[in-house]
Each structure stands twice: as structure tokens, then as C-alpha cells.
Amino acid sequence: MPDSPARRANRWRRSLRLIAVLLAVWFTVSLGLGVLFAAPLNRVWIGGFPLGFWFAQQGAIIVFVILLAINAVVMDRIEGDDEDPEGDSS
């Protein structure tokens, strides 16, 4: 069965929604926790470093890698939902 315009539009909307949510999470962690809220977070220490410093240096990178994995898994599901159940792509 060929991919209909409605199915493509639905898949595109779901993909854009996913990207928007993941970018919002990454923005919040990297800029919000690492820069804007660094002073209050620096009152908490983890492993000898203030929490604000940890988020700015390591936390944003770790969250980014986790978000990449989430993106890969969810995009596979989004694309897999529209595939032919018999696996015939012709």
C-alpha cells in the first residue's frame, strides 16, 4: 500500500512534536540549569563540585546523549507504526 499524504502528514506532525519536546528539555537543562539557575544549584555539591557547575560542564552533555537515544527509539516507533505489517514494501 503506498504511503498516503495523510499518513505522511501524521508522521511528520508526530516527528516535529517529538523534536520540539526534546529540544525544550535540552534547552532547559543546558541553559536553564547550567546558566540561569547556577547560583541556587551551586549550594548543592556532588562529588566535590557544585551542582550548577556539574550541569554546565557534564549534565548537559549527558542529557543530550540520552535525548539522542530517546529520539532514535521513538522515531523508529513512529516510522514503524506506518509500515506494512507483512513487511512488503512494494
C-alpha positions, 0 to 999 in steps of 0.5 A: 500500500503506498504511503498516503499524504495523510499518513505522511502528514501524521508522521511528520506532525508526530516527528516535529512534536517529538523534536520540539519536546526534546529540544525544550528539555535540552534547552532547559537543562543546558541553559536553564540549569547550567546558566540561569539557575547556577547560583541556587544549584551551586549550594548543592555539591556532588562529588566535590563540585557544585551542582550548577557547575556539574550541569554546565560542564557534564549534565548537559552533555549527558542529557543530550546523549540520552535525548539522542537515544530517546529520539532514535527509539521513538522515531523508529516507533513512529516510522514503524507504526506506518509500515506494512505489517507483512513487511512488503514494501512494494 
